[in-house]
Amino acid sequence: MEIYQAVILGILQGLTEFLPVSSSGHLVLGQLFFGITESSLAFNISVHMGTLGAVALVYFADIRGMVLSVLSGMAKTIKRQPVAFESDAHLKLAVFIMAGSVPTALIGMGLKKFEDVLFTSGLLVGAMLLVTGTILWISRGFYRTEKTGTPLDLKRSLIIGVSQGLAVIPGISRAGTTIACGMFCGLDRQTAARFSFILSIPAILGAQLISILESLDQGVQFDAVVIYGTLTAFVSGLMALKLLIKLVHAGKFHLFAPYCWVLGILVVLSTII
């Protein structure tokens, strides 16, 4: 992969990570367009790290609150003091994030053995983009405000975690699927979006750690290609994240469905004709 290709793919990753159009699907299509047929999971996850930086920046206050609440809860547990779980919003969020990450990890590890097929099949990407578009379109009937939505709990966290695990499949939008799943579970759109983006943090970190360990075993080093891709993914991801938050709050989340349908149809046709 050339540096200019890494920059283009990094921008593509950043723009599509938070817009509900499947960043992994667009990365696969971009690699196929450039003739990069060899599976490059390390690069894919590295540019995800760039978008992770965007999430950490936007939701820094929540992340800081969760870390402090968890540390405080651990200290109280050691001292055998009561932990006010119900009244500590950040502690509850941290527990729900950890719970939702479990099914994500299990499904992700299960699908990892098929990565050579998942990250090289244009036909699969096209078909899954059609699925993503349908999910987004259905979600238009589930918009709720904070007054009409139901609270986030352990069961809903696990269900959303399952949807994030399935989004490992290129063409299935992680952001689109998890936000829509949250709304299907009764959450208001603001809470669904917030939980979706923060839930991506442990998933991306875990995948990156696995990728680094595997790369070290194989003697693969991260070079300028990965660095440029990660930086451009961070900048474009930050812009896309702020845009999607505004669209979700405005109730225009489902408007990305036609794009997914059109692109999915074009990709499917291009692979079978």
ChimeraX commands (.cxc) that place a marker at each C-alpha (Angstrom):
marker #1 position 0.00,0.00,0.00 radius 0.5
marker #1 position 1.32,3.44,-0.97 radius 0.5
marker #1 position 1.14,6.41,1.41 radius 0.5
marker #1 position -1.39,8.27,-0.76 radius 0.5
marker #1 position -3.61,5.19,-0.70 radius 0.5
marker #1 position -3.30,5.02,3.09 radius 0.5
marker #1 position -4.33,8.69,3.35 radius 0.5
marker #1 position -7.38,8.16,1.14 radius 0.5
marker #1 position -8.40,5.02,3.02 radius 0.5
marker #1 position -7.84,6.80,6.34 radius 0.5
marker #1 position -10.15,9.63,5.31 radius 0.5
marker #1 position -12.66,7.07,4.06 radius 0.5
marker #1 position -12.50,5.22,7.38 radius 0.5
marker #1 position -12.94,8.37,9.43 radius 0.5
marker #1 position -15.89,9.66,7.43 radius 0.5
marker #1 position -17.70,6.33,7.37 radius 0.5
marker #1 position -16.93,5.06,10.90 radius 0.5
marker #1 position -19.53,7.29,12.51 radius 0.5
marker #1 position -21.84,7.79,9.58 radius 0.5
marker #1 position -24.08,4.69,9.45 radius 0.5
marker #1 position -22.76,3.37,6.13 radius 0.5
marker #1 position -20.20,0.74,7.30 radius 0.5
marker #1 position -16.59,1.87,7.50 radius 0.5
marker #1 position -15.26,-1.69,7.15 radius 0.5
marker #1 position -17.34,-2.17,4.02 radius 0.5
marker #1 position -15.97,1.03,2.50 radius 0.5
marker #1 position -12.42,0.01,3.44 radius 0.5
marker #1 position -12.85,-3.32,1.66 radius 0.5
marker #1 position -14.24,-1.56,-1.42 radius 0.5
marker #1 position -11.42,0.98,-1.31 radius 0.5
marker #1 position -8.78,-1.73,-1.10 radius 0.5
marker #1 position -10.39,-3.62,-3.97 radius 0.5
marker #1 position -10.45,-0.38,-6.01 radius 0.5
marker #1 position -6.71,0.11,-5.43 radius 0.5
marker #1 position -6.06,-3.55,-6.20 radius 0.5
marker #1 position -5.03,-4.35,-2.63 radius 0.5
marker #1 position -6.25,-7.93,-2.58 radius 0.5
marker #1 position -4.21,-9.13,0.38 radius 0.5
marker #1 position -6.10,-9.02,3.67 radius 0.5
marker #1 position -4.77,-6.08,5.75 radius 0.5
marker #1 position -6.53,-6.44,9.09 radius 0.5
marker #1 position -3.70,-4.63,10.91 radius 0.5
marker #1 position -4.21,-1.50,8.79 radius 0.5
marker #1 position -7.98,-1.73,9.11 radius 0.5
marker #1 position -7.82,-1.80,12.90 radius 0.5
marker #1 position -5.09,0.85,13.05 radius 0.5
marker #1 position -7.24,3.41,11.25 radius 0.5
marker #1 position -10.02,2.44,13.63 radius 0.5
marker #1 position -7.65,3.63,16.36 radius 0.5
marker #1 position -7.65,7.02,14.68 radius 0.5
marker #1 position -11.41,7.22,14.95 radius 0.5
marker #1 position -11.17,5.94,18.52 radius 0.5
marker #1 position -9.22,9.09,19.32 radius 0.5
marker #1 position -12.14,11.13,18.01 radius 0.5
marker #1 position -14.56,9.28,20.31 radius 0.5
marker #1 position -12.27,9.76,23.30 radius 0.5
marker #1 position -12.07,13.49,22.60 radius 0.5
marker #1 position -15.81,14.05,22.18 radius 0.5
marker #1 position -16.82,11.87,25.14 radius 0.5
marker #1 position -13.86,12.68,27.39 radius 0.5
marker #1 position -16.09,13.86,30.26 radius 0.5
marker #1 position -18.03,10.56,30.28 radius 0.5
marker #1 position -14.85,8.49,30.05 radius 0.5
marker #1 position -13.24,10.43,32.88 radius 0.5
marker #1 position -16.39,10.08,34.99 radius 0.5
marker #1 position -16.54,6.32,34.43 radius 0.5
marker #1 position -12.89,5.81,35.35 radius 0.5
marker #1 position -13.24,7.83,38.55 radius 0.5
marker #1 position -16.48,6.09,39.53 radius 0.5
marker #1 position -15.01,2.62,38.96 radius 0.5
marker #1 position -11.89,3.46,40.98 radius 0.5
marker #1 position -14.05,4.91,43.75 radius 0.5
marker #1 position -16.29,1.84,43.72 radius 0.5
marker #1 position -13.29,-0.48,43.93 radius 0.5
marker #1 position -11.85,1.48,46.85 radius 0.5
marker #1 position -15.15,1.33,48.73 radius 0.5
marker #1 position -15.45,-2.40,48.05 radius 0.5
marker #1 position -11.97,-3.02,49.46 radius 0.5
marker #1 position -12.89,-1.00,52.54 radius 0.5
marker #1 position -16.20,-2.90,52.73 radius 0.5
marker #1 position -18.19,0.28,52.35 radius 0.5
marker #1 position -21.51,0.40,50.44 radius 0.5
marker #1 position -21.34,1.37,46.76 radius 0.5
marker #1 position -24.18,3.64,45.59 radius 0.5
marker #1 position -24.67,1.93,42.22 radius 0.5
marker #1 position -28.16,3.22,41.47 radius 0.5
marker #1 position -27.29,6.85,42.19 radius 0.5
marker #1 position -23.96,6.88,40.33 radius 0.5
marker #1 position -24.77,7.38,36.65 radius 0.5
marker #1 position -21.17,6.98,35.50 radius 0.5
marker #1 position -20.67,3.76,37.46 radius 0.5
marker #1 position -23.84,2.30,35.93 radius 0.5
marker #1 position -22.68,3.33,32.46 radius 0.5
marker #1 position -19.29,1.69,33.03 radius 0.5
marker #1 position -20.93,-1.58,34.11 radius 0.5
marker #1 position -23.25,-1.54,31.09 radius 0.5
marker #1 position -20.31,-0.85,28.76 radius 0.5
marker #1 position -18.41,-3.81,30.21 radius 0.5
marker #1 position -21.49,-6.02,29.91 radius 0.5
marker #1 position -22.13,-5.01,26.31 radius 0.5
marker #1 position -18.50,-5.67,25.43 radius 0.5
marker #1 position -18.76,-9.37,26.38 radius 0.5
marker #1 position -21.02,-10.53,23.49 radius 0.5
marker #1 position -19.10,-8.24,21.15 radius 0.5
marker #1 position -15.84,-9.98,22.04 radius 0.5
marker #1 position -17.30,-13.48,21.79 radius 0.5
marker #1 position -18.89,-12.86,18.39 radius 0.5
marker #1 position -15.81,-11.03,17.13 radius 0.5
marker #1 position -13.51,-13.90,18.07 radius 0.5
marker #1 position -15.91,-16.36,16.48 radius 0.5
marker #1 position -15.97,-14.47,13.17 radius 0.5
marker #1 position -12.23,-13.82,13.17 radius 0.5
marker #1 position -11.49,-17.22,11.65 radius 0.5
marker #1 position -13.37,-16.07,8.54 radius 0.5
marker #1 position -11.53,-12.75,8.16 radius 0.5
marker #1 position -9.89,-13.75,4.86 radius 0.5
marker #1 position -13.34,-14.10,3.32 radius 0.5
marker #1 position -15.06,-11.26,5.17 radius 0.5
marker #1 position -12.49,-8.63,4.22 radius 0.5
marker #1 position -12.06,-9.55,0.56 radius 0.5
marker #1 position -15.59,-10.23,-0.72 radius 0.5
marker #1 position -17.20,-7.36,-2.62 radius 0.5
marker #1 position -20.43,-9.34,-3.01 radius 0.5
marker #1 position -20.72,-9.79,0.76 radius 0.5
marker #1 position -20.16,-6.07,1.32 radius 0.5
marker #1 position -22.86,-5.17,-1.19 radius 0.5
marker #1 position -25.39,-7.56,0.35 radius 0.5
marker #1 position -24.70,-6.35,3.89 radius 0.5
marker #1 position -25.01,-2.70,2.81 radius 0.5
marker #1 position -28.54,-3.55,1.72 radius 0.5
marker #1 position -29.17,-5.00,5.17 radius 0.5
marker #1 position -27.75,-1.88,6.84 radius 0.5
marker #1 position -29.96,0.37,4.73 radius 0.5
marker #1 position -33.03,-1.62,5.70 radius 0.5
marker #1 position -32.17,-1.41,9.42 radius 0.5
marker #1 position -31.70,2.35,9.15 radius 0.5
marker #1 position -35.00,2.81,7.34 radius 0.5
marker #1 position -36.91,0.75,9.91 radius 0.5
marker #1 position -35.39,2.85,12.71 radius 0.5
marker #1 position -37.34,5.93,11.55 radius 0.5
marker #1 position -40.38,4.56,13.40 radius 0.5
marker #1 position -38.50,4.28,16.71 radius 0.5
marker #1 position -37.34,7.84,17.35 radius 0.5
marker #1 position -37.89,8.73,21.00 radius 0.5
marker #1 position -37.00,11.72,23.14 radius 0.5
marker #1 position -35.59,11.59,26.66 radius 0.5
marker #1 position -39.13,11.89,28.02 radius 0.5
marker #1 position -40.50,8.91,26.08 radius 0.5
marker #1 position -37.47,6.59,26.08 radius 0.5
marker #1 position -36.82,3.78,28.55 radius 0.5
marker #1 position -33.69,3.66,30.78 radius 0.5
marker #1 position -30.58,1.77,29.74 radius 0.5
marker #1 position -30.20,-1.48,31.69 radius 0.5
marker #1 position -28.15,-4.70,31.65 radius 0.5
marker #1 position -30.44,-6.57,29.24 radius 0.5
marker #1 position -30.46,-3.76,26.68 radius 0.5
marker #1 position -26.69,-3.39,27.01 radius 0.5
marker #1 position -26.18,-7.07,26.17 radius 0.5
marker #1 position -28.50,-6.88,23.16 radius 0.5
marker #1 position -26.70,-3.84,21.79 radius 0.5
marker #1 position -23.40,-5.63,22.40 radius 0.5
marker #1 position -24.59,-8.51,20.22 radius 0.5
marker #1 position -25.42,-6.10,17.41 radius 0.5
marker #1 position -21.95,-4.57,17.68 radius 0.5
marker #1 position -20.38,-8.02,17.42 radius 0.5
marker #1 position -22.30,-8.76,14.21 radius 0.5
marker #1 position -21.08,-5.45,12.78 radius 0.5
marker #1 position -17.65,-7.05,12.38 radius 0.5
marker #1 position -19.05,-8.21,9.03 radius 0.5
marker #1 position -18.09,-5.59,6.40 radius 0.5
marker #1 position -21.15,-3.81,5.08 radius 0.5
marker #1 position -22.93,-3.94,8.45 radius 0.5
marker #1 position -22.54,-0.48,9.97 radius 0.5
marker #1 position -21.40,-0.63,13.60 radius 0.5
marker #1 position -22.73,2.82,14.43 radius 0.5
marker #1 position -25.90,2.33,12.41 radius 0.5
marker #1 position -26.67,-1.10,13.85 radius 0.5
marker #1 position -25.96,-0.30,17.49 radius 0.5
marker #1 position -27.81,3.04,17.48 radius 0.5
marker #1 position -30.78,1.48,15.71 radius 0.5
marker #1 position -30.70,-1.51,18.07 radius 0.5
marker #1 position -30.73,0.86,21.04 radius 0.5
marker #1 position -33.77,2.63,19.65 radius 0.5
marker #1 position -35.45,-0.71,18.93 radius 0.5
marker #1 position -34.89,-1.55,22.62 radius 0.5
marker #1 position -36.73,1.60,23.66 radius 0.5
marker #1 position -33.85,4.01,24.32 radius 0.5
marker #1 position -34.19,7.63,23.30 radius 0.5
marker #1 position -32.02,8.53,20.31 radius 0.5
marker #1 position -29.54,10.61,22.34 radius 0.5
marker #1 position -28.88,7.80,24.83 radius 0.5
marker #1 position -28.64,5.22,22.03 radius 0.5
marker #1 position -26.02,7.27,20.19 radius 0.5
marker #1 position -24.00,8.03,23.32 radius 0.5
marker #1 position -23.94,4.39,24.42 radius 0.5
marker #1 position -23.09,3.22,20.88 radius 0.5
marker #1 position -20.04,5.44,20.54 radius 0.5
marker #1 position -18.66,4.78,24.03 radius 0.5
marker #1 position -19.27,1.03,23.56 radius 0.5
marker #1 position -16.96,1.14,20.54 radius 0.5
marker #1 position -13.97,2.05,22.73 radius 0.5
marker #1 position -13.27,-1.35,24.39 radius 0.5
marker #1 position -14.09,-3.16,21.15 radius 0.5
marker #1 position -11.56,-1.17,19.13 radius 0.5
marker #1 position -8.93,-1.34,21.88 radius 0.5
marker #1 position -9.32,-5.10,22.18 radius 0.5
marker #1 position -9.15,-5.66,18.44 radius 0.5
marker #1 position -6.10,-3.42,18.18 radius 0.5
marker #1 position -4.32,-5.31,20.95 radius 0.5
marker #1 position -4.96,-8.64,19.24 radius 0.5
marker #1 position -3.77,-7.20,15.92 radius 0.5
marker #1 position -0.54,-5.90,17.47 radius 0.5
marker #1 position 0.22,-9.22,19.18 radius 0.5
marker #1 position -0.38,-11.15,15.96 radius 0.5
marker #1 position 1.74,-8.71,13.97 radius 0.5
marker #1 position 4.64,-9.07,16.41 radius 0.5
marker #1 position 4.47,-12.86,16.09 radius 0.5
marker #1 position 4.57,-12.53,12.31 radius 0.5
marker #1 position 7.37,-10.01,12.33 radius 0.5
marker #1 position 5.21,-7.29,10.80 radius 0.5
marker #1 position 6.06,-3.69,11.71 radius 0.5
marker #1 position 3.79,-0.67,11.64 radius 0.5
marker #1 position 5.26,1.86,9.23 radius 0.5
marker #1 position 4.42,5.27,7.76 radius 0.5
marker #1 position 1.43,3.85,5.89 radius 0.5
marker #1 position -0.32,3.02,9.15 radius 0.5
marker #1 position 0.65,6.32,10.76 radius 0.5
marker #1 position -0.71,8.44,7.91 radius 0.5
marker #1 position -3.88,6.38,7.73 radius 0.5
marker #1 position -4.47,6.69,11.47 radius 0.5
marker #1 position -3.96,10.47,11.56 radius 0.5
marker #1 position -6.28,11.14,8.64 radius 0.5
marker #1 position -8.87,8.80,10.14 radius 0.5
marker #1 position -8.76,10.80,13.39 radius 0.5
marker #1 position -9.36,14.17,11.72 radius 0.5
marker #1 position -12.10,13.02,9.36 radius 0.5
marker #1 position -13.62,10.86,12.11 radius 0.5
marker #1 position -13.93,13.82,14.45 radius 0.5
marker #1 position -15.83,15.76,11.80 radius 0.5
marker #1 position -18.11,12.81,10.99 radius 0.5
marker #1 position -18.85,12.07,14.66 radius 0.5
marker #1 position -20.00,15.62,15.38 radius 0.5
marker #1 position -22.14,15.58,12.24 radius 0.5
marker #1 position -23.87,12.30,13.10 radius 0.5
marker #1 position -24.60,13.40,16.67 radius 0.5
marker #1 position -26.44,16.42,15.24 radius 0.5
marker #1 position -28.35,14.26,12.74 radius 0.5
marker #1 position -29.36,11.71,15.39 radius 0.5
marker #1 position -30.60,14.44,17.72 radius 0.5
marker #1 position -32.52,15.99,14.81 radius 0.5
marker #1 position -34.22,12.68,13.98 radius 0.5
marker #1 position -32.59,12.35,10.55 radius 0.5
marker #1 position -30.59,9.18,11.23 radius 0.5
marker #1 position -32.55,7.08,8.72 radius 0.5
marker #1 position -31.72,9.35,5.78 radius 0.5
marker #1 position -28.55,7.35,5.13 radius 0.5
marker #1 position -30.62,4.31,4.11 radius 0.5
marker #1 position -30.97,5.26,0.41 radius 0.5
marker #1 position -27.19,5.71,0.14 radius 0.5
marker #1 position -26.60,2.22,1.55 radius 0.5
marker #1 position -29.19,0.73,-0.80 radius 0.5
marker #1 position -27.83,2.41,-3.92 radius 0.5
marker #1 position -24.20,1.57,-3.10 radius 0.5
marker #1 position -25.13,-1.99,-2.13 radius 0.5
marker #1 position -26.97,-2.58,-5.40 radius 0.5
marker #1 position -24.08,-1.13,-7.43 radius 0.5
marker #1 position -21.55,-3.29,-5.63 radius 0.5
marker #1 position -23.62,-6.46,-6.04 radius 0.5
marker #1 position -24.18,-5.79,-9.73 radius 0.5
marker #1 position -20.51,-5.03,-10.31 radius 0.5
marker #1 position -19.50,-8.37,-8.80 radius 0.5
marker #1 position -21.96,-10.58,-10.67 radius 0.5
marker #1 position -21.91,-8.94,-14.11 radius 0.5
marker link #1:1,2 radius 0.2
marker link #1:2,3 radius 0.2
marker link #1:3,4 radius 0.2
marker link #1:4,5 radius 0.2
marker link #1:5,6 radius 0.2
marker link #1:6,7 radius 0.2
marker link #1:7,8 radius 0.2
marker link #1:8,9 radius 0.2
marker link #1:9,10 radius 0.2
marker link #1:10,11 radius 0.2
marker link #1:11,12 radius 0.2
marker link #1:12,13 radius 0.2
marker link #1:13,14 radius 0.2
marker link #1:14,15 radius 0.2
marker link #1:15,16 radius 0.2
marker link #1:16,17 radius 0.2
marker link #1:17,18 radius 0.2
marker link #1:18,19 radius 0.2
marker link #1:19,20 radius 0.2
marker link #1:20,21 radius 0.2
marker link #1:21,22 radius 0.2
marker link #1:22,23 radius 0.2
marker link #1:23,24 radius 0.2
marker link #1:24,25 radius 0.2
marker link #1:25,26 radius 0.2
marker link #1:26,27 radius 0.2
marker link #1:27,28 radius 0.2
marker link #1:28,29 radius 0.2
marker link #1:29,30 radius 0.2
marker link #1:30,31 radius 0.2
marker link #1:31,32 radius 0.2
marker link #1:32,33 radius 0.2
marker link #1:33,34 radius 0.2
marker link #1:34,35 radius 0.2
marker link #1:35,36 radius 0.2
marker link #1:36,37 radius 0.2
marker link #1:37,38 radius 0.2
marker link #1:38,39 radius 0.2
marker link #1:39,40 radius 0.2
marker link #1:40,41 radius 0.2
marker link #1:41,42 radius 0.2
marker link #1:42,43 radius 0.2
marker link #1:43,44 radius 0.2
marker link #1:44,45 radius 0.2
marker link #1:45,46 radius 0.2
marker link #1:46,47 radius 0.2
marker link #1:47,48 radius 0.2
marker link #1:48,49 radius 0.2
marker link #1:49,50 radius 0.2
marker link #1:50,51 radius 0.2
marker link #1:51,52 radius 0.2
marker link #1:52,53 radius 0.2
marker link #1:53,54 radius 0.2
marker link #1:54,55 radius 0.2
marker link #1:55,56 radius 0.2
marker link #1:56,57 radius 0.2
marker link #1:57,58 radius 0.2
marker link #1:58,59 radius 0.2
marker link #1:59,60 radius 0.2
marker link #1:60,61 radius 0.2
marker link #1:61,62 radius 0.2
marker link #1:62,63 radius 0.2
marker link #1:63,64 radius 0.2
marker link #1:64,65 radius 0.2
marker link #1:65,66 radius 0.2
marker link #1:66,67 radius 0.2
marker link #1:67,68 radius 0.2
marker link #1:68,69 radius 0.2
marker link #1:69,70 radius 0.2
marker link #1:70,71 radius 0.2
marker link #1:71,72 radius 0.2
marker link #1:72,73 radius 0.2
marker link #1:73,74 radius 0.2
marker link #1:74,75 radius 0.2
marker link #1:75,76 radius 0.2
marker link #1:76,77 radius 0.2
marker link #1:77,78 radius 0.2
marker link #1:78,79 radius 0.2
marker link #1:79,80 radius 0.2
marker link #1:80,81 radius 0.2
marker link #1:81,82 radius 0.2
marker link #1:82,83 radius 0.2
marker link #1:83,84 radius 0.2
marker link #1:84,85 radius 0.2
marker link #1:85,86 radius 0.2
marker link #1:86,87 radius 0.2
marker link #1:87,88 radius 0.2
marker link #1:88,89 radius 0.2
marker link #1:89,90 radius 0.2
marker link #1:90,91 radius 0.2
marker link #1:91,92 radius 0.2
marker link #1:92,93 radius 0.2
marker link #1:93,94 radius 0.2
marker link #1:94,95 radius 0.2
marker link #1:95,96 radius 0.2
marker link #1:96,97 radius 0.2
marker link #1:97,98 radius 0.2
marker link #1:98,99 radius 0.2
marker link #1:99,100 radius 0.2
marker link #1:100,101 radius 0.2
marker link #1:101,102 radius 0.2
marker link #1:102,103 radius 0.2
marker link #1:103,104 radius 0.2
marker link #1:104,105 radius 0.2
marker link #1:105,106 radius 0.2
marker link #1:106,107 radius 0.2
marker link #1:107,108 radius 0.2
marker link #1:108,109 radius 0.2
marker link #1:109,110 radius 0.2
marker link #1:110,111 radius 0.2
marker link #1:111,112 radius 0.2
marker link #1:112,113 radius 0.2
marker link #1:113,114 radius 0.2
marker link #1:114,115 radius 0.2
marker link #1:115,116 radius 0.2
marker link #1:116,117 radius 0.2
marker link #1:117,118 radius 0.2
marker link #1:118,119 radius 0.2
marker link #1:119,120 radius 0.2
marker link #1:120,121 radius 0.2
marker link #1:121,122 radius 0.2
marker link #1:122,123 radius 0.2
marker link #1:123,124 radius 0.2
marker link #1:124,125 radius 0.2
marker link #1:125,126 radius 0.2
marker link #1:126,127 radius 0.2
marker link #1:127,128 radius 0.2
marker link #1:128,129 radius 0.2
marker link #1:129,130 radius 0.2
marker link #1:130,131 radius 0.2
marker link #1:131,132 radius 0.2
marker link #1:132,133 radius 0.2
marker link #1:133,134 radius 0.2
marker link #1:134,135 radius 0.2
marker link #1:135,136 radius 0.2
marker link #1:136,137 radius 0.2
marker link #1:137,138 radius 0.2
marker link #1:138,139 radius 0.2
marker link #1:139,140 radius 0.2
marker link #1:140,141 radius 0.2
marker link #1:141,142 radius 0.2
marker link #1:142,143 radius 0.2
marker link #1:143,144 radius 0.2
marker link #1:144,145 radius 0.2
marker link #1:145,146 radius 0.2
marker link #1:146,147 radius 0.2
marker link #1:147,148 radius 0.2
marker link #1:148,149 radius 0.2
marker link #1:149,150 radius 0.2
marker link #1:150,151 radius 0.2
marker link #1:151,152 radius 0.2
marker link #1:152,153 radius 0.2
marker link #1:153,154 radius 0.2
marker link #1:154,155 radius 0.2
marker link #1:155,156 radius 0.2
marker link #1:156,157 radius 0.2
marker link #1:157,158 radius 0.2
marker link #1:158,159 radius 0.2
marker link #1:159,160 radius 0.2
marker link #1:160,161 radius 0.2
marker link #1:161,162 radius 0.2
marker link #1:162,163 radius 0.2
marker link #1:163,164 radius 0.2
marker link #1:164,165 radius 0.2
marker link #1:165,166 radius 0.2
marker link #1:166,167 radius 0.2
marker link #1:167,168 radius 0.2
marker link #1:168,169 radius 0.2
marker link #1:169,170 radius 0.2
marker link #1:170,171 radius 0.2
marker link #1:171,172 radius 0.2
marker link #1:172,173 radius 0.2
marker link #1:173,174 radius 0.2
marker link #1:174,175 radius 0.2
marker link #1:175,176 radius 0.2
marker link #1:176,177 radius 0.2
marker link #1:177,178 radius 0.2
marker link #1:178,179 radius 0.2
marker link #1:179,180 radius 0.2
marker link #1:180,181 radius 0.2
marker link #1:181,182 radius 0.2
marker link #1:182,183 radius 0.2
marker link #1:183,184 radius 0.2
marker link #1:184,185 radius 0.2
marker link #1:185,186 radius 0.2
marker link #1:186,187 radius 0.2
marker link #1:187,188 radius 0.2
marker link #1:188,189 radius 0.2
marker link #1:189,190 radius 0.2
marker link #1:190,191 radius 0.2
marker link #1:191,192 radius 0.2
marker link #1:192,193 radius 0.2
marker link #1:193,194 radius 0.2
marker link #1:194,195 radius 0.2
marker link #1:195,196 radius 0.2
marker link #1:196,197 radius 0.2
marker link #1:197,198 radius 0.2
marker link #1:198,199 radius 0.2
marker link #1:199,200 radius 0.2
marker link #1:200,201 radius 0.2
marker link #1:201,202 radius 0.2
marker link #1:202,203 radius 0.2
marker link #1:203,204 radius 0.2
marker link #1:204,205 radius 0.2
marker link #1:205,206 radius 0.2
marker link #1:206,207 radius 0.2
marker link #1:207,208 radius 0.2
marker link #1:208,209 radius 0.2
marker link #1:209,210 radius 0.2
marker link #1:210,211 radius 0.2
marker link #1:211,212 radius 0.2
marker link #1:212,213 radius 0.2
marker link #1:213,214 radius 0.2
marker link #1:214,215 radius 0.2
marker link #1:215,216 radius 0.2
marker link #1:216,217 radius 0.2
marker link #1:217,218 radius 0.2
marker link #1:218,219 radius 0.2
marker link #1:219,220 radius 0.2
marker link #1:220,221 radius 0.2
marker link #1:221,222 radius 0.2
marker link #1:222,223 radius 0.2
marker link #1:223,224 radius 0.2
marker link #1:224,225 radius 0.2
marker link #1:225,226 radius 0.2
marker link #1:226,227 radius 0.2
marker link #1:227,228 radius 0.2
marker link #1:228,229 radius 0.2
marker link #1:229,230 radius 0.2
marker link #1:230,231 radius 0.2
marker link #1:231,232 radius 0.2
marker link #1:232,233 radius 0.2
marker link #1:233,234 radius 0.2
marker link #1:234,235 radius 0.2
marker link #1:235,236 radius 0.2
marker link #1:236,237 radius 0.2
marker link #1:237,238 radius 0.2
marker link #1:238,239 radius 0.2
marker link #1:239,240 radius 0.2
marker link #1:240,241 radius 0.2
marker link #1:241,242 radius 0.2
marker link #1:242,243 radius 0.2
marker link #1:243,244 radius 0.2
marker link #1:244,245 radius 0.2
marker link #1:245,246 radius 0.2
marker link #1:246,247 radius 0.2
marker link #1:247,248 radius 0.2
marker link #1:248,249 radius 0.2
marker link #1:249,250 radius 0.2
marker link #1:250,251 radius 0.2
marker link #1:251,252 radius 0.2
marker link #1:252,253 radius 0.2
marker link #1:253,254 radius 0.2
marker link #1:254,255 radius 0.2
marker link #1:255,256 radius 0.2
marker link #1:256,257 radius 0.2
marker link #1:257,258 radius 0.2
marker link #1:258,259 radius 0.2
marker link #1:259,260 radius 0.2
marker link #1:260,261 radius 0.2
marker link #1:261,262 radius 0.2
marker link #1:262,263 radius 0.2
marker link #1:263,264 radius 0.2
marker link #1:264,265 radius 0.2
marker link #1:265,266 radius 0.2
marker link #1:266,267 radius 0.2
marker link #1:267,268 radius 0.2
marker link #1:268,269 radius 0.2
marker link #1:269,270 radius 0.2
marker link #1:270,271 radius 0.2
marker link #1:271,272 radius 0.2
marker link #1:272,273 radius 0.2
view
